Amino acid sequence: MISDPVLLKAMLIAAKITIIFQAALLFYFFGKDGKIPFSSRNIFFVIGNSGCLFLAGGIILENLFLIKIGIFILVVHALIDAHFIINKYLRIKSFKEKGKGDVKK
């Protein structure tokens, strides 16, 4: 497929900026408190959607670099979601265990 080189360069620059932005946010949040605040989850949701766009653009333009970046962004987004789910499960589990100890017999 013949593609516009200016568009391809713009997509590659946007993909690199997205990866750097995502990495900076992850290092900031995990370094600060060891967890990502729930209010910041929307930012990562938007970044995860950009992974779908880069993946689709890479498939359409037959560019392996864009495909790799799209898959990488989606995998990181999936790991962030898994982190949220595991934290919520552990919080609920500790709350239930704490509640059982308070019951008097």
C-alpha positions as CSV (number, residue, x, y, z in Angstrom):
1,M,0.0,0.0,0.0
2,I,1.3,3.4,-0.9
3,S,1.1,5.8,2.0
4,D,1.9,9.5,2.6
5,P,5.4,9.7,4.2
6,V,4.4,12.8,6.1
7,L,1.5,11.0,7.7
8,L,3.6,8.0,8.5
9,K,6.2,10.2,10.2
10,A,3.5,12.0,12.2
11,M,2.1,8.7,13.3
12,L,5.5,7.4,14.4
13,I,6.2,10.6,16.3
14,A,2.8,10.5,18.0
15,A,3.4,6.8,18.9
16,K,6.8,7.6,20.5
17,I,5.3,10.5,22.5
18,T,2.4,8.3,23.7
19,I,4.9,5.6,24.9
20,I,7.0,8.2,26.7
21,F,3.9,9.9,28.3
22,Q,2.6,6.5,29.4
23,A,5.9,5.5,30.9
24,A,6.3,8.8,32.7
25,L,2.8,8.5,34.3
26,L,3.4,4.9,35.3
27,F,6.7,5.7,37.0
28,Y,5.2,8.7,38.7
29,F,2.2,6.9,40.1
30,F,3.9,3.7,41.1
31,G,6.9,5.6,42.6
32,K,4.7,8.0,44.5
33,D,2.3,5.7,46.3
34,G,2.8,2.3,44.8
35,K,-0.6,2.4,43.2
36,I,-2.5,4.4,40.5
37,P,-5.3,6.6,41.8
38,F,-8.7,5.7,40.6
39,S,-9.3,9.2,39.3
40,S,-6.3,8.9,37.0
41,R,-7.7,5.7,35.4
42,N,-9.4,7.8,32.7
43,I,-6.0,9.0,31.5
44,F,-4.8,5.4,31.0
45,F,-8.1,4.5,29.3
46,V,-7.5,7.2,26.7
47,I,-3.9,6.0,26.2
48,G,-5.2,2.4,25.8
49,N,-7.5,3.5,23.1
50,S,-4.6,5.1,21.3
51,G,-3.0,1.7,21.2
52,C,-5.9,0.4,19.2
53,L,-5.5,3.3,16.8
54,F,-1.8,2.7,16.3
55,L,-2.4,-1.0,15.8
56,A,-5.0,-0.4,13.2
57,G,-2.9,2.2,11.5
58,G,0.1,-0.1,11.5
59,I,-2.0,-2.9,9.9
60,I,-3.4,-0.6,7.3
61,L,-0.1,1.0,6.4
62,E,1.8,-2.3,6.8
63,N,4.2,-0.8,9.3
64,L,5.6,-3.3,11.8
65,F,6.8,-0.5,14.2
66,L,3.3,0.9,14.6
67,I,1.9,-2.7,15.1
68,K,4.4,-3.3,17.8
69,I,3.7,0.0,19.6
70,G,-0.1,-0.7,19.4
71,I,0.3,-4.1,20.9
72,F,2.7,-2.8,23.6
73,I,0.2,-0.1,24.6
74,L,-2.6,-2.6,24.8
75,V,-0.6,-5.0,26.9
76,V,0.4,-2.3,29.3
77,H,-3.2,-1.2,29.6
78,A,-4.3,-4.7,30.3
79,L,-1.6,-5.0,33.0
80,I,-2.9,-1.7,34.6
81,D,-6.4,-3.1,34.6
82,A,-5.2,-6.4,36.1
83,H,-3.5,-4.3,38.8
84,F,-6.7,-2.5,39.6
85,I,-8.7,-5.7,39.8
86,I,-6.1,-7.5,42.1
87,N,-5.9,-4.5,44.4
88,K,-9.7,-4.2,44.7
89,Y,-9.9,-8.0,45.4
90,L,-7.2,-7.8,48.1
91,R,-8.9,-4.7,49.6
92,I,-12.3,-6.5,49.8
93,K,-10.7,-9.6,51.2
94,S,-8.9,-7.7,54.0
95,F,-12.1,-5.8,54.8
96,K,-14.0,-9.1,55.1
97,E,-11.3,-10.7,57.3
98,K,-11.2,-7.6,59.5
99,G,-15.0,-7.7,59.8
100,K,-15.0,-11.3,60.9
101,G,-12.5,-10.6,63.8
102,D,-14.8,-7.9,65.2
103,V,-17.8,-10.2,65.6
104,K,-18.3,-11.2,69.3
105,K,-19.5,-14.7,70.1
